[in-house]
Amino acid sequence: MNKPKIAVTALGHYIYFDQFDGLHEELSKKADEFMAMFDRKLCDIWYTGYVDTVEGAFIAVRELEKQNADFLFVILTTYVPSSVAAPFAYYADIPQALVGIQPLDCLDYKNATTYMQFVNDDICAMPEVAGVYERLGRKIPPCIVASSSQKDYLQKEISGWQHAIAAKAAFKYANIGYLGHTYYPSCCTRYR
């Protein structure tokens, strides 16, 4: 049996990165942390790279088509404009799930900074990105929402998704035959 191919993309917003040193690197690490939760014996992982512009999203979607992946996880690493998510919503003809895993359980509001807010905006982007799917006439994907401290929950959630994707992928190229009668015509009384 072939292992399923799971695609992962991490979305962000390029406009922040010239303003905050180290932010791009910190947000990019979220994809590595997410992909580390998968059992590589059960699946192959393909990563689009970090996508933070509309142009980058279109390039990633075209490459995704070539990969023939079975599923796509869309990681929201910070606030994501709907224009960056739209190509995945409209053109990626593949089952998907939205992922928002915030590093902190909650912000320390007395000491919060804009940088800290951007690092913890994962879930904040979820309604806008989900709305993109709906506005484009697509089904809103299931959402995985958690904080990094919920490791057991996340591992169980990812494992469940991985097994479901593998089960569906097992039938991707299956040839299924049928033996026997497909209908029982009323004229055939001898089989009654």
C-alpha positions in Angstrom: 0.0 0.0 0.0 1.3 3.4 -0.9 1.7 6.0 1.8 -0.6 9.0 1.5 1.0 12.3 0.7 0.1 15.1 3.0 0.7 18.7 2.0 1.3 21.5 4.4 1.4 25.2 3.7 2.1 27.9 6.2 0.5 31.3 5.6 1.5 34.8 6.8 1.5 38.4 5.8 4.7 39.8 4.2 4.0 43.4 5.3 5.1 42.6 8.9 8.5 41.2 8.2 10.4 44.4 7.3 9.0 46.0 10.5 9.9 43.3 13.0 13.3 41.6 13.0 13.1 37.8 13.5 9.4 37.6 13.0 9.5 35.8 9.7 11.9 33.2 11.2 9.8 32.7 14.3 6.6 32.2 12.3 8.2 29.9 9.8 9.2 27.5 12.6 5.5 26.8 13.2 5.3 24.6 10.1 8.3 22.5 11.2 6.7 22.1 14.7 3.4 21.0 13.1 5.0 18.6 10.6 7.0 17.0 13.4 3.7 15.7 14.9 3.2 13.3 12.0 4.4 9.7 11.9 6.5 9.6 8.8 6.2 5.8 8.6 2.5 6.3 7.8 2.7 9.2 5.3 4.9 11.4 3.1 4.9 15.1 3.9 5.3 17.8 1.3 5.8 21.4 2.3 4.9 24.3 0.0 7.2 26.6 1.9 6.1 29.7 3.8 3.5 31.7 1.8 3.0 35.3 2.6 2.0 37.0 -0.7 -0.7 36.4 -3.3 1.9 35.6 -5.9 3.5 33.0 -3.6 0.1 31.5 -3.0 -0.6 31.0 -6.7 2.9 29.4 -7.1 2.3 27.1 -4.2 -1.1 26.0 -5.5 0.3 25.2 -9.0 3.0 23.1 -7.4 0.5 21.5 -5.1 -1.4 20.2 -8.2 1.8 18.6 -9.5 2.4 16.8 -6.1 -0.9 14.9 -6.3 -1.3 15.1 -2.5 -4.2 13.5 -0.7 -4.8 16.3 1.9 -3.7 19.9 2.7 -3.2 21.4 6.1 -3.2 25.2 6.0 -1.3 26.6 8.9 -2.3 30.1 9.9 0.9 31.5 11.5 -0.3 35.0 12.2 -2.9 37.4 10.7 -3.4 36.3 7.1 -5.2 38.5 4.6 -7.9 36.8 2.7 -6.1 37.4 -0.6 -3.3 35.0 0.5 -5.7 32.3 1.4 -8.1 32.6 -1.6 -5.9 30.7 -4.1 -5.9 27.7 -1.8 -9.6 28.0 -1.2 -10.6 28.3 -4.8 -8.0 26.5 -6.9 -6.7 23.7 -4.6 -9.1 20.9 -5.4 -8.1 18.8 -2.4 -9.5 18.1 1.1 -8.2 20.7 3.5 -8.1 21.6 7.2 -7.2 25.0 8.7 -4.7 25.0 11.6 -4.3 27.6 14.3 -1.9 26.7 17.0 -1.0 29.7 19.2 2.3 29.5 21.1 0.8 31.1 24.3 -2.3 30.0 26.1 -3.1 33.7 26.6 -1.3 37.0 26.2 0.2 38.7 29.1 -1.7 41.9 28.3 0.2 44.1 30.8 3.5 43.3 29.0 2.2 42.5 25.5 3.9 43.9 22.4 2.8 44.1 18.8 5.5 41.5 18.0 4.0 39.1 20.7 0.5 39.7 19.2 1.6 38.8 15.7 3.2 35.6 16.9 -0.1 34.7 18.6 -2.5 35.7 15.9 -2.9 32.2 14.5 -6.5 31.7 15.7 -7.3 35.4 15.1 -7.0 34.7 11.3 -9.3 31.7 11.4 -12.7 33.5 10.8 -11.4 35.6 7.9 -9.8 32.7 6.2 -12.8 30.4 6.8 -14.9 33.2 5.3 -12.9 33.2 2.1 -13.9 29.6 1.5 -17.6 30.4 2.1 -17.5 33.5 -0.1 -15.9 31.5 -2.9 -18.6 28.9 -2.7 -16.4 26.2 -1.1 -17.1 24.2 2.0 -15.4 25.7 5.1 -12.6 23.3 6.0 -12.5 21.7 9.5 -10.5 23.8 11.9 -7.8 22.6 14.4 -7.5 25.2 17.1 -5.2 24.9 20.1 -2.3 26.3 22.0 1.2 24.8 21.9 0.8 23.7 25.5 -1.9 21.2 24.4 0.6 18.7 23.1 -1.4 15.6 24.0 -4.6 17.0 22.3 -2.7 18.0 19.2 -0.9 14.7 18.9 -4.2 12.8 19.2 -5.8 15.1 16.7 -3.0 14.8 14.1 -2.9 11.0 14.6 -6.6 10.8 13.9 -6.4 13.0 10.8 -3.4 11.0 9.6 -5.2 7.6 9.9 -8.3 9.0 8.2 -6.3 10.4 5.3 -4.5 7.1 5.0 -7.8 5.2 4.9 -9.2 7.4 2.2 -5.9 7.4 0.2 -5.9 3.5 0.2 -8.9 3.7 -2.2 -7.4 6.4 -4.4 -6.3 4.1 -7.2 -8.3 1.0 -6.1 -10.0 -1.2 -8.7 -13.2 -2.5 -7.1 -15.1 -5.4 -8.7 -18.5 -6.6 -8.0 -19.6 -10.2 -8.2 -23.2 -11.4 -8.4 -26.5 -9.9 -9.5 -26.8 -6.1 -9.5 -30.6 -6.3 -9.6 -33.3 -8.8 -9.2 -35.7 -8.5 -12.1 -39.3 -9.3 -11.4 -39.4 -11.8 -14.4 -36.9 -14.1 -12.7 -39.1 -16.1 -10.4 -37.0 -19.3 -10.1 -34.6 -17.5 -7.7 -37.3 -16.7 -5.2 
